[in-house]
């Protein structure tokens, strides 16, 4: 192997490097897949083992609890109400219960509503165990007759106790008290014996009280009587507390990644779990990984040698032709026909290359002229145009599109350049769906006007998508045009058509439309509404003496004061000149309409002060018409409100008159 022949300009070098990269990539992919597959299988297998061990543990815990509850129930069956009322007899009776004393290493106690807790305590810690049963649980014992599993009690010396209570019944079967057995959990009890051995090298068993979130039995002495995090701190532990069963990967409260299996013990309100650190679970993968990497490296090197030897032998006949062509290129000459040196496969290849070169030269000239013509046509269009392939990748664009890309690029947002996927950066979801519909053949054409705002300005665009089938592929032409100016003009026309340009209030056309809608709604819901006609008194002298600028300011101020007197659901409109209308839907009473009218009259009668310091005093005449009291259609309601307003003026102005 000659290392001097390894050059990036050599076809052999590139093929070797490409094959090497492919091989390395495949090895990495295979390694990643194998590691992930082995990890999943290990986790699955380990999870099955954990659940099997956990099933045995929970079965033993359930059986132990059942045996102790059965022992308590057998003893409770011979306790009479008369015996319960005599504390010394209770103490003596409990002292003779050998079987229950074996099961309950901290003693037995009897509870009655009259005497409370009375009984025998084998250890001092048991004296505080019975009160661990809540009053609510004891009431439930009396009411339902179900056994009670008490809370785990821990004193200052870290001595833990567990209390089980079964009902005591009278001759009629009524629950009159309870018999409790107290177990000291740190004194070699069956629960601690079940969890005394570790799982694997560094795994552990755990028994957890869900109500107190406490680990009361475990093979890990460090974590015995550990209080688990409160709800909301660790989502995985919260799932276990809520009844989750199965195997999952998690991070324990000490930050260790573990594989944990959980099984609930419903009758006691506990759950049992077995945890194995991920490091131990993945030990097999870590053990074989170095040998697999070494083997893969050896295969890659062997592959490089074999590929080099094969290419040198197979490509030798083409070397002279390549050198000749390379000479033409290096001497900056126009492409010329190569000399056929022998009539074999290489000679046939060179002859075919010569014929192809001549044909390509002719076609190249035609294509250049065609491309120049098409590009000139596309560039003359002001709309942004792009050609997409069937997946949405941009194949070609015109100059307008490129200018748009250059303008949007400084904003830092995604832009669609040639080679990128336009669907991934499309600004509008509806436009993206329309393009997909054309590319998939669901639509032949698609058009949409949408907002395409930027941080600097508000813009609107119009997008047109047309299917472009060719060579068996469904492509599309996307044309985007800026319609901001047109949209803004339409908004301006709409504003002029429905709003007063001075006060920005609805005009006559819009208030009539809303009045029609509100009358229809009031008719369906059997509501009432009111229409207030407001005409300003002494407004013309202001215009004549101080000019239209002051008059316009006064009209705007009046509009603001009227709006401050009504609800958001009400409508204030200017009919023209100094006439205003207020529409009050959902009216409760006549007095409510008159109250609003009086409020408006009072606000308008207050002094106005212009920015120049000029004081202005005007008043208003207000007419009120009600639906359906005065009229049933909008024309009659408008007419009656106008007439009532004129009656207010005749009555001396600055007043309110109802039709």
Buried (B, 14 or more C-beta within 10 A) or exposed (E): EEEEEEEEEBEBBEBBBEBBEEBBEEBEEEBEEBBEEBBEEBBEEBBEBBBEBBEEBBEBBBEBBEEBBEBBBBBBEEBBBEBBBEBEBBBEBBBEBEEBBEBBBBBBBBBBEEBEBBBBBBBEBBBBBBBBBEEEBBEEBBEEBEBBBBBBBBEEEEBBBBBBBBBBBEEEEEBBBBBBBBBBBBBEBBBBEBBEEBBBEBBBBBBBBBBBBBBBBBBBEEBBBBEBEEEEEBEBBBBBBEEBBEBBBBEBBEEEEBBBBBBBBEBBBBBBBBBBBBEBBBEEBEEEBEEBEEEBEEEBEEBBEEBBEEBBEEBEBBEBBEEBBEEEEEEEEEEEEBEBEEEEEBBEBBBEBBEEEEEEEEEEEEEEEEEEEEEEEBEEBEBBBBBBBBEBBBEBBBBBBBEBBEEBEEEEEBBBBBEBBBBEBBBBEEBBBBBBBBBEEEBEEBEBBBEBEEEEEEBBBBBBBBBBEEEEEBBBBBBBBBBBEEBEEEEEEEEEEBBBEEBEBBBBEBBBEBBEEBBEEBEEEEBBBBBBBBBBBBBEEBBEEBEEEBBEBBBBBBBEBBBEBBEEEBBBBBBEEBBBBBBBBBBEEBEBBBEBBBBBBBBBEEEBEBEEEEEBEBBBBBBBBBBBBBBEEBEEBBBBBBBBBBBBBEEEBBBBBBB
